[in-house]
Amino acid sequence: MTNDVKNVHNVHKANDTGIAHKAYDLSHLTVLISGASVAGPALALNLLRHGAQVTVVERAPELRGGGFAVDFRGHVHRKVLTEMGIWDEIHARQTHMGRQMVVDADGAPKVDLPSEMMSGDVEIFRGELARLMYERTRDRAEYVFGDSVATLTDTPHGVDVTFDNGPARRFDLVIGADGLHSRTRSLVFGEDSGHLRFLDHYVAGFDVPNHLGLDRTGRVYSEPGRAIAIGNYDGDPDRAGALLVFRSERLSYDRRDVAAQKRILADRFAGTGWEGPNVLKALETADDLYFDAIAQIHVDRLTRGRVALLGDAGYGATMGGMGTGVAVVGAYVLAGELALAGGDHRTAFAAYESRISAFAKGCQKTSGNAGPFFAPATERRIRSRDRMYRLLSSRPLAAFFKRLTEKSATNIKLPEYPA
Ligand SMILES: Cc1cc2nc3c(=O)[nH]c(=O)nc-3n(C[C@H](O)[C@H](O)[C@H](O)COP(=O)(O)OP(=O)(O)OC[C@H]3O[C@@H](n4cnc5c(N)ncnc54)[C@H](O)[C@@H]3O)c2cc1C
């Protein structure tokens, strides 16, 4: 191992100067990933490229569908997805979302939203993205559904893990890709309260009938402190997706109690104009509800010992923060650094932290306004938002806007990792 580590430093240096490198084999490395949404399967895919032995544990009984479309933008996302071998498939399955506009209570258009802002370069449903990566990895990685890490004990020889249901096991490394409310983070870095910054809004998403007859277009309707967006992303004439955003103090509810979450939404959206009554009716029978705080995760360190955080668990940005793009880049960098370091987690984790932290923070900064953007607090703020977006959708400003949103998504220098 000592020799390996020494070599790794040389190889690493050579890489940064662009000199060809040697590919490293991770077949000796056992890695447990907690969470099978976007970050987890993305890391599995990247680690399998280097031969690692990967186990993914997901609390849900099966791969979770649902969620709005997520987007990728700029050359960094493109490079990472290309290296992962899924760029073409994402393109093939992209939503082709067209015009989105802000409407008034009668559904009359008020403002066009710049498509660069809403859809990036390519957009795909979160559930489809997760499935695509799951399907590419499930034969070579071990997926365990319906279970969760219960305790983690870091030892010099590995991490001893107990589970809620399955037998205890030891892994060389454990990666927390279990989202905003990560149990891995709580177990290793302490309880949520200090890390989760609540941004005064909640977001919900679920399927609704396509009452409006939308065809790859979307509408956003805002009242002070609450908003409903409806979009038809895939041309399905019968189905659309509803996104509900509301301003709120921090709520206390059971995150696994879907009925309680539906009650909160029914209460908050009672009396909403436009499609409000239809959306609430569809909510009653929705079986794919996503409901969460709009919040960000800020931790001092992404790694401790043999455990690292990835995606929303470590640097969650929720809506508008390119959380999906950052998670995928994070997975690529973490696996790449482990490969460069021949599996030595001390070297790899240090490099992962230094490459990803500033990048993720930059993306978090651009996302701070997703709540107030959808649901401005007052009528006056709704009017000034509309004025601003009227300006932004003019052609010269739209180009400027595109550059602005791409800036944080591309603000990272990626080394060439062994393929
Ligand atoms: C069903 C679903 C719908 C979503 N819809 C939207 C949306 O409409 N808009 C939006 O902005 N973002 C949405 N997101 C969040 C979005 O996917 C993430 O912000 C982003 O893609 C980063 O992904 P992630 O994998 O880091 O975290 P997440 O996507 O949050 O995934 C975390 C995964 O870990 C699992 N998990 C949680 N706790 C445990 C545990 N203790 N043990 C094992 N597994 C655990 C979860 O079930 C989930 O599959 C959704 C997430 C999910 C899971």
The ligand as an ORCA input file, in Angstrom:
! r2SCAN-3c Opt
* xyz 0 1
  C     -38.623     10.929     -5.348
  C     -37.829     12.202     -5.472
  C     -38.386     13.280     -6.160
  C     -37.670     14.476     -6.266
  N     -38.261     15.497     -6.924
  C     -37.641     16.681     -6.993
  C     -38.282     17.798     -7.618
  O     -39.396     17.714     -8.119
  N     -37.632     18.993     -7.623
  C     -36.375     19.108     -7.049
  O     -35.825     20.202     -7.056
  N     -35.731     18.065     -6.484
  C     -36.342     16.859     -6.421
  N     -35.715     15.805     -5.799
  C     -34.351     16.009     -5.271
  C     -33.278     15.839     -6.352
  O     -33.315     14.505     -6.835
  C     -31.925     16.136     -5.723
  O     -31.908     17.476     -5.275
  C     -30.704     15.993     -6.647
  O     -30.957     15.221     -7.779
  C     -29.526     15.367     -5.890
  O     -29.807     14.003     -5.677
  P     -29.299     13.133     -4.451
  O     -29.228     11.734     -4.992
  O     -28.107     13.715     -3.816
  O     -30.459     13.244     -3.340
  P     -31.985     12.750     -3.407
  O     -32.504     12.811     -4.774
  O     -32.709     13.458     -2.352
  O     -31.883     11.187     -3.030
  C     -31.619     10.658     -1.759
  C     -31.978      9.181     -1.778
  O     -31.607      8.602     -0.529
  C     -32.678      7.834     -0.034
  N     -32.568      7.801      1.420
  C     -32.892      8.764      2.305
  N     -32.593      8.371      3.546
  C     -32.049      7.143      3.442
  C     -31.526      6.228      4.400
  N     -31.524      6.496      5.697
  N     -31.038      5.047      3.948
  C     -31.050      4.736      2.616
  N     -31.528      5.581      1.678
  C     -32.010      6.773      2.093
  C     -33.921      8.526     -0.552
  O     -35.037      7.658     -0.555
  C     -33.480      8.929     -1.945
  O     -33.676      7.885     -2.859
  C     -36.381     14.591     -5.673
  C     -35.816     13.514     -5.000
  C     -36.514     12.311     -4.892
  C     -35.892     11.143     -4.148
*
